[in-house]
Amino acid sequence: MAQFQQQSGQNSEKNRDPYMPFNFTVEINGLTVGGFSEVMGLSGRLELEDYVEGGMNHRVHRFPKHMDYPNLVLIRGLSDRDDLWKWYQDVTRGKIRLQNATIILKDSQQSDVMAWRVSRAYPVAWEGPPLNASTGTEVAFERMELVHRGIYEQKVQKQ
């Protein structure tokens, strides 16, 4: 076992644990916009077009068409910070401001380890919390969906 550890470099490098998905921040135009409990939609998919060539019964040609990105969904506890609400209200009035967002993953020491930049986003849906007096101790959450023009990995400065 010791021989394997030396060969794999475990003695010379610190142990690298996987990053925990609950340790992240969200920035919009460089400003941290509150503590989010969940971010969904960090994905992209290349759409394909199938082409069936006459006389070629053993295969279908598949050609790339375009990238498709789902809406980015941000969920956070409702607070008195209203910058996202104002941005959403502007959109409902026809004033669409495209903004870049960054989702930053942190390690257990709160150092930035990975980041994704979401390009030219704006809100397209907002959902407030269900109001129910019988729940008593639950946090009120709001949910906002952003449409955007792509997700890109962003380099993080290592400390």
C-alpha positions in Angstrom: 0.0 0.0 0.0 2.8 2.4 0.9 4.4 1.8 -2.5 1.1 2.7 -4.2 0.8 5.9 -2.2 4.3 6.9 -3.2 3.6 6.2 -6.9 0.3 8.0 -6.9 1.8 11.1 -5.2 -0.4 11.0 -2.1 2.5 11.6 0.2 3.6 14.7 -1.7 0.2 16.2 -2.4 -2.6 17.0 0.1 -5.6 14.8 -0.1 -8.1 16.1 -2.6 -11.7 15.6 -1.5 -14.6 16.3 -3.8 -16.2 19.7 -3.5 -19.4 20.0 -1.6 -22.4 21.4 -3.7 -23.8 23.6 -0.9 -20.8 25.9 -0.8 -21.3 28.5 -3.5 -22.1 32.2 -4.2 -23.9 33.9 -7.0 -22.8 37.2 -8.4 -24.6 39.4 -11.0 -22.5 42.0 -12.7 -19.8 41.4 -10.0 -22.0 41.9 -7.0 -22.9 39.1 -4.7 -26.8 39.1 -4.6 -27.6 37.1 -1.5 -27.4 33.6 -0.2 -28.9 31.1 -2.5 -29.9 27.7 -1.4 -30.0 26.2 -4.8 -28.9 26.9 -8.4 -30.1 24.6 -11.2 -29.6 24.6 -14.9 -25.8 24.6 -15.1 -25.9 22.6 -18.3 -25.8 22.7 -22.1 -26.7 20.3 -24.8 -25.7 20.2 -28.4 -28.8 19.7 -30.6 -28.4 17.4 -33.5 -30.1 17.0 -36.8 -30.6 13.5 -38.2 -30.2 12.9 -41.9 -31.2 9.6 -43.4 -29.3 8.9 -46.6 -31.2 7.0 -49.3 -29.9 3.4 -49.7 -27.9 3.6 -46.4 -30.1 1.4 -44.2 -27.4 0.6 -41.6 -26.9 4.2 -40.2 -28.2 7.7 -39.8 -26.0 10.7 -40.2 -26.1 13.1 -37.2 -25.0 16.7 -37.7 -24.6 19.4 -35.0 -27.1 22.2 -35.2 -26.8 24.5 -32.2 -26.2 24.6 -28.4 -29.3 24.6 -26.2 -29.0 26.0 -22.6 -31.9 25.5 -20.1 -33.0 28.4 -18.0 -30.9 29.0 -14.9 -33.0 28.6 -11.8 -32.0 30.5 -8.6 -33.7 29.7 -5.3 -33.1 31.7 -2.1 -34.7 32.6 1.2 -36.9 35.6 0.8 -35.2 38.7 2.3 -35.5 42.5 2.2 -32.8 42.7 -0.5 -34.8 43.6 -3.6 -32.2 44.0 -6.5 -33.4 40.8 -8.2 -37.0 41.7 -7.7 -36.4 45.2 -9.3 -34.6 43.5 -12.2 -37.6 41.2 -12.8 -40.0 44.1 -12.5 -38.0 46.1 -15.1 -38.4 43.1 -17.5 -42.2 43.0 -16.9 -42.3 46.6 -18.0 -40.3 46.0 -21.2 -37.0 47.3 -19.9 -34.7 44.3 -20.5 -31.2 44.6 -19.1 -28.9 41.8 -20.1 -26.5 41.0 -17.3 -23.7 38.5 -16.7 -23.9 36.2 -13.7 -21.2 34.1 -12.1 -21.7 31.0 -10.0 -18.7 30.4 -7.8 -18.0 27.0 -6.1 -16.0 27.2 -2.9 -14.0 24.6 -1.0 -14.2 23.9 2.8 -11.8 26.8 3.5 -14.1 29.2 1.6 -11.6 29.6 -1.3 -13.0 29.9 -4.8 -12.2 26.7 -6.7 -14.5 26.8 -9.8 -16.7 29.3 -11.5 -19.2 29.4 -14.3 -20.1 32.6 -16.1 -23.6 32.9 -17.5 -23.7 35.3 -20.4 -26.3 38.0 -21.1 -29.0 36.8 -18.8 -32.4 38.3 -17.8 -35.2 37.1 -15.7 -38.2 35.4 -17.3 -40.0 33.9 -14.3 -40.4 34.6 -10.6 -42.2 32.5 -8.1 -42.9 33.6 -4.5 -43.3 31.4 -1.5 -46.5 29.5 -0.7 -47.9 31.4 2.2 -49.3 28.9 4.8 -49.8 29.9 8.4 -49.9 26.2 9.6 -46.2 25.5 8.7 -44.9 27.8 11.4 -41.1 27.2 11.1 -40.3 26.9 7.4 -38.3 29.5 5.5 -40.1 31.5 2.8 -38.3 30.9 -0.5 -38.4 32.7 -3.8 -37.5 31.2 -7.2 -36.2 33.1 -10.2 -35.5 31.8 -13.7 -33.0 33.5 -16.0 -32.7 32.9 -19.7 -29.2 33.4 -21.0 -26.9 32.9 -24.0 -24.5 30.4 -22.7 -22.4 29.0 -19.8 -18.7 29.3 -19.8 -16.1 28.1 -17.3 -14.3 31.0 -15.7 -10.7 30.8 -14.5 -10.4 31.2 -10.7 -7.4 32.9 -9.1 -5.8 30.3 -6.8 -4.7 31.6 -3.4 
